[in-house]
Amino acid sequence: MKIVVCIKQVPGTHEVRIDPETKRLVREGVEAIMNPFDTYALEQGVLLREAHGGEVIALSMGPKKAEETLREAIACGADQAILLNSRAFAGSDTWATSYALSMAIKKIGDVDLVICGKQAIDGDTAQVGPGIAAHLDLPQATNASAMGEVTDTTANVTRMHEDGYDICEVDLPAVVTVVKDINSPRIPSLKGRMAARKAVITVWNEEDISADPKLLGLDGSPTRVVETNPPPARHSNTMVIEGEPQECAKKLVHELRIRTLV
């Protein structure tokens, strides 16, 4: 199987600032990590390769710094990594991002499965995976919590949703987005880390993937962020309830009722 795992480098801190002019996250000087949901996507790709053979290709779009995250992906089992890097990609929203990634997947060619984390923690839109499927006109299964039998032509996927879960079969090639329940990501081995240090990261720009420049970056992004506001501060008042368990429970219920009415 040829499996592409889409990976994003995200800020690794809760102290994130937003540029008041561009309305985008300020990433300079901030620790960067692999998007947590993407670690599960990567592990699933490696598990499938171990079971069925083939290769796992880690694909990301971002600044040159994102090569660090792609090397981490290689350390965790990816066979090779590709970075989409160009000023033309800067400011892309989820639509333009999924378009660029889909064009890269077309260039890779003969891909059997595209796996993404269900969402990125810096945007929380959960739109890029489905967007890739739409651009490539592929079937998709979102919020996958398990993958069963996988053949050359189909994949059995368990999808989580609000009312429980569905078990479905999707034709390959397909796009699958995964949740944390699907596996336990491995810790990179020493051999993996050494391979990651020596690996050559392939870098493509918009011309390499034959992308239309009008559909990239800010100009190709239909979404516009017009205003940003920090969330309201959490209520910091605390109360210690003492006494016998039954009496404490009554006091707690009484206090909750009062605060609910406020």
C-alpha positions in Angstrom: 0.0 0.0 0.0 1.1 3.6 -0.6 -0.1 5.6 2.3 0.1 9.4 2.7 -0.2 10.8 6.2 -0.9 14.5 6.3 0.9 16.2 9.2 0.8 19.7 10.6 3.3 21.5 12.8 1.4 23.5 15.5 2.4 25.7 18.5 3.2 23.6 21.5 2.2 26.1 24.1 -1.0 27.6 25.5 0.5 31.0 25.5 -0.3 31.8 21.9 -0.6 35.3 20.5 -2.6 36.5 17.5 -1.2 39.2 15.2 -3.8 42.1 15.3 -3.0 43.0 11.7 -3.0 39.6 10.0 -5.4 37.9 12.4 -3.1 34.9 12.3 -1.2 33.0 15.0 2.3 34.4 15.8 4.5 31.4 15.5 7.9 33.0 15.8 9.7 32.2 19.0 7.0 29.6 20.0 7.8 26.0 20.6 6.5 23.8 17.7 5.2 20.2 17.9 3.5 17.7 15.7 -0.3 18.2 15.8 -1.3 15.6 18.5 -4.1 14.0 16.4 -1.6 13.6 13.5 0.6 11.3 15.7 -2.3 8.8 15.7 -2.7 9.2 11.9 1.0 8.4 11.5 0.9 5.4 13.8 -2.1 4.0 11.9 -0.3 4.4 8.6 2.8 2.6 10.0 0.6 -0.2 11.4 -1.0 -0.7 8.0 2.3 -0.8 6.2 3.6 -3.3 8.7 0.5 -5.5 8.1 0.3 -5.1 4.3 3.6 -3.8 3.1 4.2 -0.7 1.0 5.3 2.7 2.2 4.3 5.6 4.4 4.8 9.2 3.1 4.5 12.0 5.6 3.2 15.2 3.9 3.1 18.7 5.4 2.7 22.3 4.3 4.5 25.0 6.2 7.7 26.9 6.8 11.2 25.3 6.6 10.9 24.8 10.4 8.3 22.2 9.7 11.1 19.9 8.5 11.7 19.2 12.2 8.3 17.7 12.5 8.7 15.7 9.3 12.0 14.2 10.7 10.0 13.2 13.8 7.6 11.5 11.5 10.4 9.5 9.9 11.8 8.7 13.4 8.3 7.2 14.2 8.2 5.0 11.1 7.5 7.1 8.0 9.6 6.0 4.9 9.9 9.5 3.4 8.7 13.0 3.9 7.6 15.9 1.7 7.3 19.5 2.7 5.2 22.1 0.7 7.1 25.3 1.2 6.7 28.6 -0.7 5.6 32.1 0.0 2.6 31.3 -2.3 1.2 29.0 0.4 1.3 31.7 3.2 -2.0 32.6 4.7 -3.9 29.7 3.2 -7.2 28.8 4.9 -8.5 25.3 5.1 -9.8 25.3 1.5 -6.5 26.5 0.0 -4.5 24.2 2.3 -6.5 21.1 1.3 -6.2 22.1 -2.3 -2.4 22.3 -2.1 -2.2 19.0 -0.2 -4.5 17.3 -2.8 -2.3 18.6 -5.6 0.8 17.1 -3.9 -1.0 13.8 -3.4 -1.8 13.8 -7.2 1.9 14.4 -7.9 2.9 11.5 -5.6 0.5 9.3 -7.6 -1.0 5.8 -7.1 -1.9 6.6 -3.4 -4.1 4.0 -1.8 -5.0 5.8 1.4 -4.7 9.3 2.8 -4.8 9.5 6.6 -5.2 12.7 8.6 -5.8 13.6 12.3 -9.4 14.6 12.8 -8.4 18.2 13.4 -5.5 20.5 14.3 -5.3 21.9 17.8 -4.5 25.4 16.5 -7.6 25.8 14.3 -9.9 23.0 15.4 -11.9 23.2 12.1 -11.6 19.5 11.2 -12.0 20.6 7.5 -8.7 19.8 5.8 -9.2 16.0 5.7 -12.7 16.2 4.2 -11.4 19.0 1.9 -8.7 16.8 0.5 -11.3 14.1 -0.2 -13.5 16.7 -2.0 -10.6 18.1 -4.1 -9.6 14.5 -5.1 -13.2 13.3 -5.4 -12.4 10.4 -3.1 -14.7 8.6 -0.6 -14.0 9.5 3.0 -14.5 8.2 6.6 -14.1 10.8 9.3 -13.5 10.4 13.1 -12.3 6.8 12.7 -11.8 5.1 16.1 -10.8 1.7 14.6 -9.8 0.1 11.3 -10.7 -3.5 10.6 -10.0 -5.5 7.5 -8.1 -3.7 4.8 -7.8 -5.2 1.3 -6.4 -3.9 -2.0 -9.8 -2.3 -2.8 -11.7 -1.6 0.5 -11.2 -0.6 4.1 -13.4 -1.4 7.1 -13.7 1.7 9.3 -15.4 2.3 12.7 -16.6 5.9 12.9 -17.4 7.7 16.1 -20.3 10.2 16.3 -22.6 11.8 18.9 -25.0 8.8 19.1 -22.4 6.0 19.1 -20.5 4.6 16.2 -20.9 3.3 12.6 -19.1 0.5 11.0 -18.7 1.2 7.3 -16.7 0.0 4.3 -15.0 2.5 2.0 -13.6 1.9 -1.4 -9.9 2.6 -1.9 -8.4 5.0 -2.6 -10.0 7.0 0.2 -9.3 9.6 2.9 -9.7 8.7 6.6 -9.4 11.0 9.5 -8.7 9.5 12.9 -9.4 10.2 16.6 -7.2 9.3 19.6 -9.0 6.0 20.3 -7.6 4.3 17.2 -4.2 3.4 18.6 -1.3 4.3 20.9 1.5 6.1 19.0 5.0 4.5 19.4 8.0 6.2 20.9 10.8 6.8 18.3 13.6 4.2 18.5 17.3 5.1 18.4 17.5 3.6 14.9 14.5 5.7 13.9 16.1 8.9 15.2 19.3 8.1 13.4 17.4 7.5 10.2 15.6 10.8 10.6 18.8 12.8 11.1 20.2 11.4 7.8 16.9 11.6 5.8 16.6 14.0 2.9 13.3 16.0 3.1 11.8 16.6 -0.3 10.6 20.2 -0.7 8.1 21.2 -3.3 6.7 24.6 -4.3 3.5 25.5 -6.1 5.1 24.9 -9.5 6.3 21.4 -8.5 2.7 20.3 -7.8 1.2 22.2 -10.7 -1.0 24.2 -8.5 -3.0 27.3 -9.7 -1.4 30.3 -7.8 -4.8 31.9 -7.7 -6.1 29.1 -5.5 -3.3 29.4 -2.9 -2.5 31.7 0.0 -4.6 34.6 1.0 -5.8 35.3 -2.6 -7.1 31.7 -2.9 -8.7 31.6 0.6 -12.5 32.3 0.7 -12.3 32.5 4.5 -11.6 35.9 6.1 -10.9 36.4 9.8 -12.3 39.9 10.5 -12.0 39.9 14.3 -10.5 37.9 17.1 -11.3 38.0 20.8 -9.8 36.1 23.7 -12.3 33.8 25.6 -13.8 35.2 28.7 -11.8 34.6 31.9 -12.9 31.6 33.9 -14.7 32.1 37.2 -11.9 31.8 39.8 -14.0 31.7 43.0 -13.5 28.5 44.9 -15.4 27.1 47.9 -14.5 24.4 50.3 -17.3 22.4 51.7 -16.7 20.5 54.9 -18.8 18.1 56.9 -20.3 14.6 56.5 -20.6 13.3 53.0 -24.4 13.6 52.8 -24.3 17.1 54.2 -21.6 18.1 51.8 -23.6 16.7 48.9 -26.7 18.8 49.9 -24.5 21.9 50.2 -22.9 21.3 46.8 -26.3 20.8 45.0 -27.6 24.0 46.7 -24.5 26.0 45.6 -24.7 24.7 42.0 -28.4 25.7 41.8 -27.6 29.2 43.0 -24.7 29.6 40.5 -26.9 28.2 37.6 -29.5 30.9 38.3 -26.9 33.7 38.3 
